[in-house]
């Protein structure tokens, strides 16, 4: 997955992270459509490579 604007793989999506008591860590429950590129430092669209 890469940023549609600059091609960087340094991208994130909004998500819910749920606390997992047994693992004592955060587990991603749901990933939302809103995307952020850390290279562009802004909102972006994420595209899959190789499809
Ligand atoms: Zn970008």
mmCIF file of the protein (N, C-alpha, C, O) and its ligand, coordinates in Angstrom:
data_MODEL
# 
_entry.id   MODEL 
# 
loop_
_entity.id 
_entity.type 
_entity.pdbx_number_of_molecules 
1 polymer     1 
2 non-polymer 1 
# 
_entity_poly.entity_id                      1 
_entity_poly.type                           'polypeptide(L)' 
_entity_poly.nstd_linkage                   no 
_entity_poly.nstd_monomer                   no 
_entity_poly.pdbx_seq_one_letter_code       
;(UNK)(UNK)(UNK)(UNK)(UNK)(UNK)(UNK)(UNK)(UNK)(UNK)(UNK)(UNK)(UNK)(UNK)(UNK)(UNK)
(UNK)(UNK)(UNK)(UNK)(UNK)(UNK)(UNK)(UNK)(UNK)(UNK)(UNK)(UNK)(UNK)(UNK)(UNK)(UNK)
(UNK)(UNK)(UNK)(UNK)(UNK)(UNK)(UNK)(UNK)(UNK)(UNK)(UNK)(UNK)(UNK)(UNK)(UNK)(UNK)
(UNK)(UNK)(UNK)
;
_entity_poly.pdbx_seq_one_letter_code_can   XXXXXXXXXXXXXXXXXXXXXXXXXXXXXXXXXXXXXXXXXXXXXXXXXXX 
_entity_poly.pdbx_strand_id                 A 
# 
loop_
_entity_poly_seq.entity_id 
_entity_poly_seq.num 
_entity_poly_seq.mon_id 
_entity_poly_seq.hetero 
1 1  UNK n 
1 2  UNK n 
1 3  UNK n 
1 4  UNK n 
1 5  UNK n 
1 6  UNK n 
1 7  UNK n 
1 8  UNK n 
1 9  UNK n 
1 10 UNK n 
1 11 UNK n 
1 12 UNK n 
1 13 UNK n 
1 14 UNK n 
1 15 UNK n 
1 16 UNK n 
1 17 UNK n 
1 18 UNK n 
1 19 UNK n 
1 20 UNK n 
1 21 UNK n 
1 22 UNK n 
1 23 UNK n 
1 24 UNK n 
1 25 UNK n 
1 26 UNK n 
1 27 UNK n 
1 28 UNK n 
1 29 UNK n 
1 30 UNK n 
1 31 UNK n 
1 32 UNK n 
1 33 UNK n 
1 34 UNK n 
1 35 UNK n 
1 36 UNK n 
1 37 UNK n 
1 38 UNK n 
1 39 UNK n 
1 40 UNK n 
1 41 UNK n 
1 42 UNK n 
1 43 UNK n 
1 44 UNK n 
1 45 UNK n 
1 46 UNK n 
1 47 UNK n 
1 48 UNK n 
1 49 UNK n 
1 50 UNK n 
1 51 UNK n 
# 
loop_
_struct_asym.id 
_struct_asym.entity_id 
A 1 
B 2 
# 
loop_
_chem_comp.id 
_chem_comp.type 
_chem_comp.mon_nstd_flag 
UNK 'L-peptide linking' . 
ZN  non-polymer         . 
# 
_pdbx_entity_nonpoly.entity_id   2 
_pdbx_entity_nonpoly.name        ? 
_pdbx_entity_nonpoly.comp_id     ZN 
# 
_pdbx_nonpoly_scheme.asym_id         B 
_pdbx_nonpoly_scheme.entity_id       2 
_pdbx_nonpoly_scheme.mon_id          ZN 
_pdbx_nonpoly_scheme.ndb_seq_num     1 
_pdbx_nonpoly_scheme.pdb_seq_num     101 
_pdbx_nonpoly_scheme.auth_seq_num    101 
_pdbx_nonpoly_scheme.pdb_mon_id      ZN 
_pdbx_nonpoly_scheme.auth_mon_id     ZN 
_pdbx_nonpoly_scheme.pdb_strand_id   A 
_pdbx_nonpoly_scheme.pdb_ins_code    . 
# 
loop_
_atom_site.group_PDB 
_atom_site.id 
_atom_site.type_symbol 
_atom_site.label_atom_id 
_atom_site.label_alt_id 
_atom_site.label_comp_id 
_atom_site.label_asym_id 
_atom_site.label_entity_id 
_atom_site.label_seq_id 
_atom_site.pdbx_PDB_ins_code 
_atom_site.Cartn_x 
_atom_site.Cartn_y 
_atom_site.Cartn_z 
_atom_site.occupancy 
_atom_site.B_iso_or_equiv 
_atom_site.pdbx_formal_charge 
_atom_site.auth_seq_id 
_atom_site.auth_comp_id 
_atom_site.auth_asym_id 
_atom_site.auth_atom_id 
_atom_site.pdbx_PDB_model_num 
ATOM   1   N  N  . UNK A 1 1  ? 0.841   -1.190  0.000   1.00 0.00 ? 1   UNK A N  1 
ATOM   2   C  CA . UNK A 1 1  ? 0.000   0.000   0.000   1.00 0.00 ? 1   UNK A CA 1 
ATOM   3   C  C  . UNK A 1 1  ? 0.881   1.247   0.000   1.00 0.00 ? 1   UNK A C  1 
ATOM   4   O  O  . UNK A 1 1  ? 1.831   1.336   0.777   1.00 0.00 ? 1   UNK A O  1 
ATOM   5   N  N  . UNK A 1 2  ? 0.570   2.205   -0.866  1.00 0.00 ? 2   UNK A N  1 
ATOM   6   C  CA . UNK A 1 2  ? 1.364   3.432   -0.954  1.00 0.00 ? 2   UNK A CA 1 
ATOM   7   C  C  . UNK A 1 2  ? 0.443   4.648   -1.120  1.00 0.00 ? 2   UNK A C  1 
ATOM   8   O  O  . UNK A 1 2  ? -0.729  4.520   -1.474  1.00 0.00 ? 2   UNK A O  1 
ATOM   9   N  N  . UNK A 1 3  ? 1.002   5.809   -0.857  1.00 0.00 ? 3   UNK A N  1 
ATOM   10  C  CA . UNK A 1 3  ? 0.305   7.078   -1.054  1.00 0.00 ? 3   UNK A CA 1 
ATOM   11  C  C  . UNK A 1 3  ? 0.082   7.313   -2.550  1.00 0.00 ? 3   UNK A C  1 
ATOM   12  O  O  . UNK A 1 3  ? 1.010   7.172   -3.348  1.00 0.00 ? 3   UNK A O  1 
ATOM   13  N  N  . UNK A 1 4  ? -1.149  7.672   -2.928  1.00 0.00 ? 4   UNK A N  1 
ATOM   14  C  CA . UNK A 1 4  ? -1.462  7.908   -4.341  1.00 0.00 ? 4   UNK A CA 1 
ATOM   15  C  C  . UNK A 1 4  ? -0.774  9.170   -4.849  1.00 0.00 ? 4   UNK A C  1 
ATOM   16  O  O  . UNK A 1 4  ? -0.587  9.317   -6.057  1.00 0.00 ? 4   UNK A O  1 
ATOM   17  N  N  . UNK A 1 5  ? -0.394  10.078  -3.962  1.00 0.00 ? 5   UNK A N  1 
ATOM   18  C  CA . UNK A 1 5  ? 0.204   11.339  -4.370  1.00 0.00 ? 5   UNK A CA 1 
ATOM   19  C  C  . UNK A 1 5  ? 1.707   11.220  -4.593  1.00 0.00 ? 5   UNK A C  1 
ATOM   20  O  O  . UNK A 1 5  ? 2.220   11.641  -5.630  1.00 0.00 ? 5   UNK A O  1 
ATOM   21  N  N  . UNK A 1 6  ? 2.417   10.641  -3.612  1.00 0.00 ? 6   UNK A N  1 
ATOM   22  C  CA . UNK A 1 6  ? 3.884   10.642  -3.684  1.00 0.00 ? 6   UNK A CA 1 
ATOM   23  C  C  . UNK A 1 6  ? 4.485   9.239   -3.776  1.00 0.00 ? 6   UNK A C  1 
ATOM   24  O  O  . UNK A 1 6  ? 5.686   9.115   -4.017  1.00 0.00 ? 6   UNK A O  1 
ATOM   25  N  N  . UNK A 1 7  ? 3.705   8.194   -3.594  1.00 0.00 ? 7   UNK A N  1 
ATOM   26  C  CA . UNK A 1 7  ? 4.223   6.837   -3.729  1.00 0.00 ? 7   UNK A CA 1 
ATOM   27  C  C  . UNK A 1 7  ? 4.892   6.303   -2.476  1.00 0.00 ? 7   UNK A C  1 
ATOM   28  O  O  . UNK A 1 7  ? 5.412   5.187   -2.497  1.00 0.00 ? 7   UNK A O  1 
ATOM   29  N  N  . UNK A 1 8  ? 4.899   7.063   -1.380  1.00 0.00 ? 8   UNK A N  1 
ATOM   30  C  CA . UNK A 1 8  ? 5.522   6.603   -0.145  1.00 0.00 ? 8   UNK A CA 1 
ATOM   31  C  C  . UNK A 1 8  ? 4.688   5.496   0.508   1.00 0.00 ? 8   UNK A C  1 
ATOM   32  O  O  . UNK A 1 8  ? 3.458   5.507   0.452   1.00 0.00 ? 8   UNK A O  1 
ATOM   33  N  N  . UNK A 1 9  ? 5.388   4.546   1.125   1.00 0.00 ? 9   UNK A N  1 
ATOM   34  C  CA . UNK A 1 9  ? 4.708   3.493   1.880   1.00 0.00 ? 9   UNK A CA 1 
ATOM   35  C  C  . UNK A 1 9  ? 4.514   3.903   3.339   1.00 0.00 ? 9   UNK A C  1 
ATOM   36  O  O  . UNK A 1 9  ? 4.008   3.116   4.138   1.00 0.00 ? 9   UNK A O  1 
ATOM   37  N  N  . UNK A 1 10 ? 4.913   5.127   3.695   1.00 0.00 ? 10  UNK A N  1 
ATOM   38  C  CA . UNK A 1 10 ? 4.790   5.610   5.074   1.00 0.00 ? 10  UNK A CA 1 
ATOM   39  C  C  . UNK A 1 10 ? 3.395   6.206   5.258   1.00 0.00 ? 10  UNK A C  1 
ATOM   40  O  O  . UNK A 1 10 ? 3.231   7.418   5.400   1.00 0.00 ? 10  UNK A O  1 
ATOM   41  N  N  . UNK A 1 11 ? 2.388   5.316   5.253   1.00 0.00 ? 11  UNK A N  1 
ATOM   42  C  CA . UNK A 1 11 ? 0.988   5.740   5.278   1.00 0.00 ? 11  UNK A CA 1 
ATOM   43  C  C  . UNK A 1 11 ? 0.249   5.083   6.439   1.00 0.00 ? 11  UNK A C  1 
ATOM   44  O  O  . UNK A 1 11 ? 0.618   4.004   6.902   1.00 0.00 ? 11  UNK A O  1 
ATOM   45  N  N  . UNK A 1 12 ? -0.812  5.765   6.899   1.00 0.00 ? 12  UNK A N  1 
ATOM   46  C  CA . UNK A 1 12 ? -1.631  5.262   8.001   1.00 0.00 ? 12  UNK A CA 1 
ATOM   47  C  C  . UNK A 1 12 ? -3.097  5.419   7.653   1.00 0.00 ? 12  UNK A C  1 
ATOM   48  O  O  . UNK A 1 12 ? -3.466  6.213   6.788   1.00 0.00 ? 12  UNK A O  1 
ATOM   49  N  N  . UNK A 1 13 ? -3.926  4.649   8.341   1.00 0.00 ? 13  UNK A N  1 
ATOM   50  C  CA . UNK A 1 13 ? -5.369  4.822   8.252   1.00 0.00 ? 13  UNK A CA 1 
ATOM   51  C  C  . UNK A 1 13 ? -5.925  5.068   9.643   1.00 0.00 ? 13  UNK A C  1 
ATOM   52  O  O  . UNK A 1 13 ? -5.365  4.612   10.640  1.00 0.00 ? 13  UNK A O  1 
ATOM   53  N  N  . UNK A 1 14 ? -7.047  5.804   9.700   1.00 0.00 ? 14  UNK A N  1 
ATOM   54  C  CA . UNK A 1 14 ? -7.782  5.894   10.955  1.00 0.00 ? 14  UNK A CA 1 
ATOM   55  C  C  . UNK A 1 14 ? -8.286  4.500   11.312  1.00 0.00 ? 14  UNK A C  1 
ATOM   56  O  O  . UNK A 1 14 ? -8.691  3.731   10.440  1.00 0.00 ? 14  UNK A O  1 
ATOM   57  N  N  . UNK A 1 15 ? -8.257  4.185   12.606  1.00 0.00 ? 15  UNK A N  1 
ATOM   58  C  CA . UNK A 1 15 ? -8.700  2.854   13.023  1.00 0.00 ? 15  UNK A CA 1 
ATOM   59  C  C  . UNK A 1 15 ? -9.112  2.876   14.482  1.00 0.00 ? 15  UNK A C  1 
ATOM   60  O  O  . UNK A 1 15 ? -8.758  3.783   15.236  1.00 0.00 ? 15  UNK A O  1 
ATOM   61  N  N  . UNK A 1 16 ? -9.867  1.859   14.862  1.00 0.00 ? 16  UNK A N  1 
ATOM   62  C  CA . UNK A 1 16 ? -10.108 1.614   16.263  1.00 0.00 ? 16  UNK A CA 1 
ATOM   63  C  C  . UNK A 1 16 ? -9.067  0.624   16.758  1.00 0.00 ? 16  UNK A C  1 
ATOM   64  O  O  . UNK A 1 16 ? -8.852  -0.422  16.144  1.00 0.00 ? 16  UNK A O  1 
ATOM   65  N  N  . UNK A 1 17 ? -8.424  0.955   17.865  1.00 0.00 ? 17  UNK A N  1 
ATOM   66  C  CA . UNK A 1 17 ? -7.519  0.025   18.523  1.00 0.00 ? 17  UNK A CA 1 
ATOM   67  C  C  . UNK A 1 17 ? -8.132  -0.389  19.846  1.00 0.00 ? 17  UNK A C  1 
ATOM   68  O  O  . UNK A 1 17 ? -8.383  0.447   20.714  1.00 0.00 ? 17  UNK A O  1 
ATOM   69  N  N  . UNK A 1 18 ? -8.367  -1.665  19.994  1.00 0.00 ? 18  UNK A N  1 
ATOM   70  C  CA . UNK A 1 18 ? -8.978  -2.191  21.214  1.00 0.00 ? 18  UNK A CA 1 
ATOM   71  C  C  . UNK A 1 18 ? -7.915  -2.766  22.147  1.00 0.00 ? 18  UNK A C  1 
ATOM   72  O  O  . UNK A 1 18 ? -6.966  -3.416  21.710  1.00 0.00 ? 18  UNK A O  1 
ATOM   73  N  N  . UNK A 1 19 ? -8.097  -2.514  23.427  1.00 0.00 ? 19  UNK A N  1 
ATOM   74  C  CA . UNK A 1 19 ? -7.180  -3.058  24.413  1.00 0.00 ? 19  UNK A CA 1 
ATOM   75  C  C  . UNK A 1 19 ? -7.389  -4.558  24.560  1.00 0.00 ? 19  UNK A C  1 
ATOM   76  O  O  . UNK A 1 19 ? -8.509  -5.013  24.791  1.00 0.00 ? 19  UNK A O  1 
ATOM   77  N  N  . UNK A 1 20 ? -6.317  -5.323  24.427  1.00 0.00 ? 20  UNK A N  1 
ATOM   78  C  CA . UNK A 1 20 ? -6.361  -6.776  24.594  1.00 0.00 ? 20  UNK A CA 1 
ATOM   79  C  C  . UNK A 1 20 ? -5.736  -7.102  25.942  1.00 0.00 ? 20  UNK A C  1 
ATOM   80  O  O  . UNK A 1 20 ? -4.526  -6.978  26.126  1.00 0.00 ? 20  UNK A O  1 
ATOM   81  N  N  . UNK A 1 21 ? -6.593  -7.528  26.898  1.00 0.00 ? 21  UNK A N  1 
ATOM   82  C  CA . UNK A 1 21 ? -6.124  -7.762  28.271  1.00 0.00 ? 21  UNK A CA 1 
ATOM   83  C  C  . UNK A 1 21 ? -5.087  -8.876  28.305  1.00 0.00 ? 21  UNK A C  1 
ATOM   84  O  O  . UNK A 1 21 ? -4.056  -8.745  28.965  1.00 0.00 ? 21  UNK A O  1 
ATOM   85  N  N  . UNK A 1 22 ? -5.356  -9.974  27.596  1.00 0.00 ? 22  UNK A N  1 
ATOM   86  C  CA . UNK A 1 22 ? -4.449  -11.118 27.621  1.00 0.00 ? 22  UNK A CA 1 
ATOM   87  C  C  . UNK A 1 22 ? -3.085  -10.763 27.026  1.00 0.00 ? 22  UNK A C  1 
ATOM   88  O  O  . UNK A 1 22 ? -2.045  -11.141 27.565  1.00 0.00 ? 22  UNK A O  1 
ATOM   89  N  N  . UNK A 1 23 ? -3.103  -10.026 25.899  1.00 0.00 ? 23  UNK A N  1 
ATOM   90  C  CA . UNK A 1 23 ? -1.851  -9.684  25.219  1.00 0.00 ? 23  UNK A CA 1 
ATOM   91  C  C  . UNK A 1 23 ? -1.202  -8.443  25.832  1.00 0.00 ? 23  UNK A C  1 
ATOM   92  O  O  . UNK A 1 23 ? -0.027  -8.173  25.584  1.00 0.00 ? 23  UNK A O  1 
ATOM   93  N  N  . UNK A 1 24 ? -1.978  -7.672  26.649  1.00 0.00 ? 24  UNK A N  1 
ATOM   94  C  CA . UNK A 1 24 ? -1.485  -6.413  27.199  1.00 0.00 ? 24  UNK A CA 1 
ATOM   95  C  C  . UNK A 1 24 ? -0.968  -5.499  26.089  1.00 0.00 ? 24  UNK A C  1 
ATOM   96  O  O  . UNK A 1 24 ? 0.113   -4.918  26.181  1.00 0.00 ? 24  UNK A O  1 
ATOM   97  N  N  . UNK A 1 25 ? -1.780  -5.395  25.040  1.00 0.00 ? 25  UNK A N  1 
ATOM   98  C  CA . UNK A 1 25 ? -1.413  -4.514  23.937  1.00 0.00 ? 25  UNK A CA 1 
ATOM   99  C  C  . UNK A 1 25 ? -2.650  -4.104  23.163  1.00 0.00 ? 25  UNK A C  1 
ATOM   100 O  O  . UNK A 1 25 ? -3.740  -4.624  23.400  1.00 0.00 ? 25  UNK A O  1 
ATOM   101 N  N  . UNK A 1 26 ? -2.479  -3.156  22.223  1.00 0.00 ? 26  UNK A N  1 
ATOM   102 C  CA . UNK A 1 26 ? -3.578  -2.649  21.411  1.00 0.00 ? 26  UNK A CA 1 
ATOM   103 C  C  . UNK A 1 26 ? -3.708  -3.485  20.154  1.00 0.00 ? 26  UNK A C  1 
ATOM   104 O  O  . UNK A 1 26 ? -2.720  -3.781  19.481  1.00 0.00 ? 26  UNK A O  1 
ATOM   105 N  N  . UNK A 1 27 ? -4.945  -3.863  19.844  1.00 0.00 ? 27  UNK A N  1 
ATOM   106 C  CA . UNK A 1 27 ? -5.216  -4.678  18.667  1.00 0.00 ? 27  UNK A CA 1 
ATOM   107 C  C  . UNK A 1 27 ? -6.171  -3.908  17.755  1.00 0.00 ? 27  UNK A C  1 
ATOM   108 O  O  . UNK A 1 27 ? -7.194  -3.396  18.210  1.00 0.00 ? 27  UNK A O  1 
ATOM   109 N  N  . UNK A 1 28 ? -5.836  -3.831  16.477  1.00 0.00 ? 28  UNK A N  1 
ATOM   110 C  CA . UNK A 1 28 ? -6.686  -3.119  15.530  1.00 0.00 ? 28  UNK A CA 1 
ATOM   111 C  C  . UNK A 1 28 ? -7.991  -3.879  15.333  1.00 0.00 ? 28  UNK A C  1 
ATOM   112 O  O  . UNK A 1 28 ? -7.995  -5.063  14.994  1.00 0.00 ? 28  UNK A O  1 
ATOM   113 N  N  . UNK A 1 29 ? -9.104  -3.169  15.556  1.00 0.00 ? 29  UNK A N  1 
ATOM   114 C  CA . UNK A 1 29 ? -10.422 -3.783  15.427  1.00 0.00 ? 29  UNK A CA 1 
ATOM   115 C  C  . UNK A 1 29 ? -11.056 -3.454  14.080  1.00 0.00 ? 29  UNK A C  1 
ATOM   116 O  O  . UNK A 1 29 ? -11.552 -4.336  13.380  1.00 0.00 ? 29  UNK A O  1 
ATOM   117 N  N  . UNK A 1 30 ? -11.031 -2.179  13.730  1.00 0.00 ? 30  UNK A N  1 
ATOM   118 C  CA . UNK A 1 30 ? -11.640 -1.726  12.486  1.00 0.00 ? 30  UNK A CA 1 
ATOM   119 C  C  . UNK A 1 30 ? -10.745 -0.667  11.864  1.00 0.00 ? 30  UNK A C  1 
ATOM   120 O  O  . UNK A 1 30 ? -10.241 0.211   12.565  1.00 0.00 ? 30  UNK A O  1 
ATOM   121 N  N  . UNK A 1 31 ? -10.543 -0.743  10.555  1.00 0.00 ? 31  UNK A N  1 
ATOM   122 C  CA . UNK A 1 31 ? -9.767  0.258   9.829   1.00 0.00 ? 31  UNK A CA 1 
ATOM   123 C  C  . UNK A 1 31 ? -10.725 1.061   8.956   1.00 0.00 ? 31  UNK A C  1 
ATOM   124 O  O  . UNK A 1 31 ? -11.507 0.494   8.192   1.00 0.00 ? 31  UNK A O  1 
ATOM   125 N  N  . UNK A 1 32 ? -10.655 2.383   9.077   1.00 0.00 ? 32  UNK A N  1 
ATOM   126 C  CA . UNK A 1 32 ? -11.553 3.261   8.353   1.00 0.00 ? 32  UNK A CA 1 
ATOM   127 C  C  . UNK A 1 32 ? -10.924 3.757   7.053   1.00 0.00 ? 32  UNK A C  1 
ATOM   128 O  O  . UNK A 1 32 ? -9.739  3.536   6.804   1.00 0.00 ? 32  UNK A O  1 
ATOM   129 N  N  . UNK A 1 33 ? -11.731 4.431   6.225   1.00 0.00 ? 33  UNK A N  1 
ATOM   130 C  CA . UNK A 1 33 ? -11.287 4.846   4.901   1.00 0.00 ? 33  UNK A CA 1 
ATOM   131 C  C  . UNK A 1 33 ? -10.322 6.032   4.949   1.00 0.00 ? 33  UNK A C  1 
ATOM   132 O  O  . UNK A 1 33 ? -9.495  6.187   4.050   1.00 0.00 ? 33  UNK A O  1 
ATOM   133 N  N  . UNK A 1 34 ? -10.416 6.861   5.975   1.00 0.00 ? 34  UNK A N  1 
ATOM   134 C  CA . UNK A 1 34 ? -9.594  8.058   6.044   1.00 0.00 ? 34  UNK A CA 1 
ATOM   135 C  C  . UNK A 1 34 ? -8.114  7.692   6.137   1.00 0.00 ? 34  UNK A C  1 
ATOM   136 O  O  . UNK A 1 34 ? -7.717  6.903   6.994   1.00 0.00 ? 34  UNK A O  1 
ATOM   137 N  N  . UNK A 1 35 ? -7.298  8.269   5.249   1.00 0.00 ? 35  UNK A N  1 
ATOM   138 C  CA . UNK A 1 35 ? -5.887  7.904   5.163   1.00 0.00 ? 35  UNK A CA 1 
ATOM   139 C  C  . UNK A 1 35 ? -4.992  9.124   5.317   1.00 0.00 ? 35  UNK A C  1 
ATOM   140 O  O  . UNK A 1 35 ? -5.365  10.237  4.947   1.00 0.00 ? 35  UNK A O  1 
ATOM   141 N  N  . UNK A 1 36 ? -3.795  8.893   5.874   1.00 0.00 ? 36  UNK A N  1 
ATOM   142 C  CA . UNK A 1 36 ? -2.825  9.956   6.093   1.00 0.00 ? 36  UNK A CA 1 
ATOM   143 C  C  . UNK A 1 36 ? -1.465  9.508   5.564   1.00 0.00 ? 36  UNK A C  1 
ATOM   144 O  O  . UNK A 1 36 ? -1.037  8.380   5.812   1.00 0.00 ? 36  UNK A O  1 
ATOM   145 N  N  . UNK A 1 37 ? -0.789  10.397  4.835   1.00 0.00 ? 37  UNK A N  1 
ATOM   146 C  CA . UNK A 1 37 ? 0.572   10.108  4.375   1.00 0.00 ? 37  UNK A CA 1 
ATOM   147 C  C  . UNK A 1 37 ? 1.549   10.915  5.219   1.00 0.00 ? 37  UNK A C  1 
ATOM   148 O  O  . UNK A 1 37 ? 1.416   12.133  5.334   1.00 0.00 ? 37  UNK A O  1 
ATOM   149 N  N  . UNK A 1 38 ? 2.540   10.231  5.816   1.00 0.00 ? 38  UNK A N  1 
ATOM   150 C  CA . UNK A 1 38 ? 3.514   10.919  6.665   1.00 0.00 ? 38  UNK A CA 1 
ATOM   151 C  C  . UNK A 1 38 ? 4.557   11.656  5.828   1.00 0.00 ? 38  UNK A C  1 
ATOM   152 O  O  . UNK A 1 38 ? 5.171   12.614  6.297   1.00 0.00 ? 38  UNK A O  1 
ATOM   153 N  N  . UNK A 1 39 ? 4.752   11.213  4.601   1.00 0.00 ? 39  UNK A N  1 
ATOM   154 C  CA . UNK A 1 39 ? 5.686   11.909  3.714   1.00 0.00 ? 39  UNK A CA 1 
ATOM   155 C  C  . UNK A 1 39 ? 5.080   13.221  3.227   1.00 0.00 ? 39  UNK A C  1 
ATOM   156 O  O  . UNK A 1 39 ? 5.753   14.252  3.212   1.00 0.00 ? 39  UNK A O  1 
ATOM   157 N  N  . UNK A 1 40 ? 3.800   13.182  2.826   1.00 0.00 ? 40  UNK A N  1 
ATOM   158 C  CA . UNK A 1 40 ? 3.092   14.398  2.416   1.00 0.00 ? 40  UNK A CA 1 
ATOM   159 C  C  . UNK A 1 40 ? 2.657   15.213  3.630   1.00 0.00 ? 40  UNK A C  1 
ATOM   160 O  O  . UNK A 1 40 ? 2.377   16.406  3.509   1.00 0.00 ? 40  UNK A O  1 
ATOM   161 N  N  . UNK A 1 41 ? 2.598   14.583  4.782   1.00 0.00 ? 41  UNK A N  1 
ATOM   162 C  CA . UNK A 1 41 ? 2.092   15.184  6.015   1.00 0.00 ? 41  UNK A CA 1 
ATOM   163 C  C  . UNK A 1 41 ? 0.684   15.718  5.817   1.00 0.00 ? 41  UNK A C  1 
ATOM   164 O  O  . UNK A 1 41 ? 0.383   16.860  6.161   1.00 0.00 ? 41  UNK A O  1 
ATOM   165 N  N  . UNK A 1 42 ? -0.180  14.870  5.253   1.00 0.00 ? 42  UNK A N  1 
ATOM   166 C  CA . UNK A 1 42 ? -1.554  15.286  5.045   1.00 0.00 ? 42  UNK A CA 1 
ATOM   167 C  C  . UNK A 1 42 ? -2.426  14.116  4.651   1.00 0.00 ? 42  UNK A C  1 
ATOM   168 O  O  . UNK A 1 42 ? -1.977  12.976  4.532   1.00 0.00 ? 42  UNK A O  1 
ATOM   169 N  N  . UNK A 1 43 ? -3.715  14.449  4.451   1.00 0.00 ? 43  UNK A N  1 
ATOM   170 C  CA . UNK A 1 43 ? -4.672  13.421  4.066   1.00 0.00 ? 43  UNK A CA 1 
ATOM   171 C  C  . UNK A 1 43 ? -4.382  12.971  2.631   1.00 0.00 ? 43  UNK A C  1 
ATOM   172 O  O  . UNK A 1 43 ? -3.961  13.767  1.793   1.00 0.00 ? 43  UNK A O  1 
ATOM   173 N  N  . UNK A 1 44 ? -4.613  11.698  2.367   1.00 0.00 ? 44  UNK A N  1 
ATOM   174 C  CA . UNK A 1 44 ? -4.322  11.179  1.038   1.00 0.00 ? 44  UNK A CA 1 
ATOM   175 C  C  . UNK A 1 44 ? -5.241  10.024  0.697   1.00 0.00 ? 44  UNK A C  1 
ATOM   176 O  O  . UNK A 1 44 ? -6.093  9.631   1.494   1.00 0.00 ? 44  UNK A O  1 
ATOM   177 N  N  . UNK A 1 45 ? -5.057  9.492   -0.488  1.00 0.00 ? 45  UNK A N  1 
ATOM   178 C  CA . UNK A 1 45 ? -5.712  8.275   -0.917  1.00 0.00 ? 45  UNK A CA 1 
ATOM   179 C  C  . UNK A 1 45 ? -4.627  7.207   -0.989  1.00 0.00 ? 45  UNK A C  1 
ATOM   180 O  O  . UNK A 1 45 ? -3.533  7.467   -1.491  1.00 0.00 ? 45  UNK A O  1 
ATOM   181 N  N  . UNK A 1 46 ? -4.920  6.011   -0.494  1.00 0.00 ? 46  UNK A N  1 
ATOM   182 C  CA . UNK A 1 46 ? -3.946  4.924   -0.501  1.00 0.00 ? 46  UNK A CA 1 
ATOM   183 C  C  . UNK A 1 46 ? -4.289  3.948   -1.619  1.00 0.00 ? 46  UNK A C  1 
ATOM   184 O  O  . UNK A 1 46 ? -5.445  3.563   -1.793  1.00 0.00 ? 46  UNK A O  1 
ATOM   185 N  N  . UNK A 1 47 ? -3.276  3.560   -2.365  1.00 0.00 ? 47  UNK A N  1 
ATOM   186 C  CA . UNK A 1 47 ? -3.487  2.607   -3.454  1.00 0.00 ? 47  UNK A CA 1 
ATOM   187 C  C  . UNK A 1 47 ? -2.586  1.386   -3.238  1.00 0.00 ? 47  UNK A C  1 
ATOM   188 O  O  . UNK A 1 47 ? -1.518  1.483   -2.633  1.00 0.00 ? 47  UNK A O  1 
ATOM   189 N  N  . UNK A 1 48 ? -3.040  0.245   -3.743  1.00 0.00 ? 48  UNK A N  1 
ATOM   190 C  CA . UNK A 1 48 ? -2.285  -1.003  -3.611  1.00 0.00 ? 48  UNK A CA 1 
ATOM   191 C  C  . UNK A 1 48 ? -1.336  -1.144  -4.797  1.00 0.00 ? 48  UNK A C  1 
ATOM   192 O  O  . UNK A 1 48 ? -1.721  -0.903  -5.941  1.00 0.00 ? 48  UNK A O  1 
ATOM   193 N  N  . UNK A 1 49 ? -0.101  -1.536  -4.518  1.00 0.00 ? 49  UNK A N  1 
ATOM   194 C  CA . UNK A 1 49 ? 0.870   -1.801  -5.582  1.00 0.00 ? 49  UNK A CA 1 
ATOM   195 C  C  . UNK A 1 49 ? 0.718   -3.242  -6.053  1.00 0.00 ? 49  UNK A C  1 
ATOM   196 O  O  . UNK A 1 49 ? 0.381   -4.134  -5.273  1.00 0.00 ? 49  UNK A O  1 
ATOM   197 N  N  . UNK A 1 50 ? 0.972   -3.454  -7.336  1.00 0.00 ? 50  UNK A N  1 
ATOM   198 C  CA . UNK A 1 50 ? 1.066   -4.808  -7.854  1.00 0.00 ? 50  UNK A CA 1 
ATOM   199 C  C  . UNK A 1 50 ? -0.252  -5.436  -8.228  1.00 0.00 ? 50  UNK A C  1 
ATOM   200 O  O  . UNK A 1 50 ? -0.294  -6.614  -8.583  1.00 0.00 ? 50  UNK A O  1 
ATOM   201 N  N  . UNK A 1 51 ? -1.346  -4.670  -8.156  1.00 0.00 ? 51  UNK A N  1 
ATOM   202 C  CA . UNK A 1 51 ? -2.638  -5.224  -8.571  1.00 0.00 ? 51  UNK A CA 1 
ATOM   203 C  C  . UNK A 1 51 ? -2.910  -4.854  -10.034 1.00 0.00 ? 51  UNK A C  1 
ATOM   204 O  O  . UNK A 1 51 ? -3.949  -5.224  -10.582 1.00 0.00 ? 51  UNK A O  1 
HETATM 205 ZN ZN . ZN  B 2 .  ? 2.377   11.012  0.176   1.00 0.00 ? 101 ZN  A ZN 1 
# 
